[in-house]
Amino acid sequence: MTSFSLRECLYYAKELGSSVYLCFLDARQAFDRLWHDGLFHKLLSTSGVNDPDPVIDTNTLLTLREMYRNSTSRVRHRGLISEPLPVRQGTRQGGNS
């Protein structure tokens, strides 16, 4: 999905003759410790509704926030499955939604 999105952005910018700026972040351990509420608070505070050049557009930000709202996970061990546990940090890394 990421490579598709990146490719489409590059094609679109090329058609318009526009510049493209990329930034990559290698923060493997940060993904396990990412605090959801803190992240979205920071993103919302830097991407104001009236900001003419927001860091992240509002619709994308709200979509990402919904993906993490009320996240739960279960633990499977020796054929037994736990009750749902709230997930308040870390990034989604596969599994069933």
N, C-alpha and C positions, 0 to 999 in steps of 0.2 A: 504494500500500500504506500509506504513512504517513497519508494523509488518511482512509483507511478506519479505521485503528487509532485515530486521534484521534477520529473521529466516534463510534465504538463506545464509547470511554472516556467521552465526554461524555454519550451516551445512558444509559449504565450509571449514572454518577454522578447524573444527573438523576432517574432512577427511584428511587434510594436517598435522594435529597435531600442528597447529599454535595457538598462543595466540590471544585473541580478547580483545580489549580495548574499552569501551563504555563511552560516556559522555552525560549526559542529562542536558538540560538547561531549567529552568522554568522562562520564561521572558514574561509573558502575556502582560504587557503594552508595552514592546519593540516592539511587533508585529505591533501595531497600529502606531508606530512612526518610524519604520525602513525606512531609506532613501535609496532607491534603488541604486542610483549612488555611494553613499558613501560606501555601503556594497560591491559592485562589485569592486570598486577601491581597497579597503582593501584586498579582496580575491585575486584579480589579483596580487597585490604587494607581497603577502605572498606565492603565488603558481606560482613561476617562471617557464617558459618553460624549462629551463635547470636544474631545481631543481630535484635531483635524488629521493627525498622523499617529494613530494609536499603535502600540507595540503589537497587540493582537486585536483583531476586530472583535466586536462584542458578541456576534453570533458564534464565532469559533470558541471563544472563551466560555460562553454559556453552555455550549455543547460539551466541551471537555468537563466542565463542572458537573453536568448531569451524569456523565459516565462514572464519576466517582461518588456521587451522592448515594448514601445508604448502601455502600458496598459491603458485602458479607463474603465469608469464605467458610468452608468446612474442612475438617481434617479427616482423612481416611487412614486408618491403621488396623492392620490385621482383619480386614473385612468389615470393620465397624466405621460408621460415619458420625461425626459429632454434630451437635446442633449448630446453626449458623452463628458465626462470630463476626462482630463488626470489624471492618478494616478501615483504619484511619490514617495509615501511612503506607508508603511503598507505591510502586507503579503496577498497573495491570500487566501481567506477563503470560497471557494465554489462559487456557482452561475454559470451562463453560461459563457463559455470562449469566 
